[in-house]
């Protein structure tokens, strides 16, 4: 069976393709659609990476909260006599927060790259179908 999403040939007994497309849904759609059917529906992109996007956004928010709290604490514990050391300690305490933000942004970046690759893959498949 050829995957309608990525074009990969799979055994007729396969339940899903390597790209993640579930053939059970495909078979049900084929049964419902007449011989002059229009295009079979594909899985939505937003549902594929929902957990990773949520994780990336959550990490970014938590990282920024860490940074803000660390800097505020540095200002709060600062005296009139000793102002530089507490503020510097607040900035140093904020460094792990920046790493947490970076991890969240990195996850979002990888999701964006994967979505771009999937879009390119679809275009290549469409172009190869047009040239046949």
N, C-alpha and C positions, 0 to 999 in steps of 0.2 A: 504494500500500500504506500502510495506517495503522499508525504505530508503536505497538506495544502498551505501550511504556514512557512516552511523552510525549503520544501522541495526534496527532502531526503527520502530515499527508498527504505521502507521498513517492512518486516515480515507481516503477513496478513493477520497474524495472531497478536501483534504488538498492541499493548494498551495505550502507550504513549511514545512520542518521538523523543529523540535526544534533546531537541530544542525545548521540550516541555509541553508541546501540544498534546492534548488528550484525544485519542482517536474515538473513544466512546461518544464524545460530543459530536465528532465529525460524522460517525455512522448514524447517529440519531438525526442530525441535520440532513444527511443525504436521503434518509427514508422519508422525511417530511417534504422535501423539495421535489418538484416534478422534473421531468427530463429536460425541460427548457429552463432550468433553474438559473437564478442569478448566483453570484459569488457566495460561498459559504462563509459564515461569520468566523472571525479569528479572535483569539484571546486578546483582551485589552492590555495595553502596555502599562497602564497605571496600576493594574492589579499584580503585575509580575514583581515589582520591586517595592511594594508598599511598606514592608517591614524594614528593609534597608533604608529607605528614605526617612521613615519615622525614627529609626535609630540614629541616623546622621544628624537630623534636626535636633533631636533630644540631646545628643552629646554636645553639639554646638551651643545650645542654650545653656546647658549645665556648665560648660566651660566658661562662657561669658559671665554667668552668675558668680562662679568661683573668682574670676579676675576682679570683678567689681567689689565683691565682699573683701577680698584680700587688700585691695587698695584703700577701701573705706576704713578697714581696721587699722591700717598703717597710719592714716590721718587721725583717727580717733585716739590712738595711744601716743601720739606725738605731744611732747611738752613744748613750752615756750623755750626752754633751755636746750632740749635735745629734739630737734625737729628732723634732721637729716636721717639719722639711723632708723627711727621707726618707719619713716616713709620708704626708705630703701628696703627695709625688711618686708613691708607690704608689697612692694614691687616684686621682690624675690619670691614671696609667697604666691604671687599671681602667675608665675612662670608655669607651674603645672596646669593651670587653667588654660593657658595658651595652647599647651599640647593637647588638651582635651578638645578644644575648639578645632585644632588642626585635624584630629582624628575624625571628627564629625564631618568636616569639609571634605576630607579624603574619601570617605564613604560616599558622600553625595557626588563627588567627582567621578568615582568609578561607576556609579549608577548612570550618570549622564553619558559616559563613554560607552557603556553597554547598550544603552538605548540608541545611541548614534550608530553603533555597529549593526544593531538589528535593523535600523532604517536603511542602511547601506545594503545589507543582505537582501531585504525586500526589493529594493530597486534593481539589484543585480539579477534576482530571480525574474522580475517583471521584464527586464531587458532581454534576458535569455529566452523568455517565452515569446517575445515579440519578434525575435530574429529567427525563430523556428518556422 
